[in-house]
Amino acid sequence: MSMGAYDEDEHERREQQASKVDTDFDDERTIYHGKVEYDSGESAEDLLDQFEQIKSD
């Protein structure tokens, strides 16, 4: 068989392997505790000023 020739057996083997479902993984959800805060009150200019201040420290 030459390079790049169609191999029907290999195609079927890969097709079967791709169609298998892996159920060996842990199906429990991870629970995270904490909080998320969003601070969207500042303008872009205020944020840039704060960034420049942090860089200079």
Secondary structure by P-SEA (a helix, b strand, c coil): cccccccaaaaaaaaaaaaccccccccbbbbbbccccccccccaaaaaaaaaaaaac
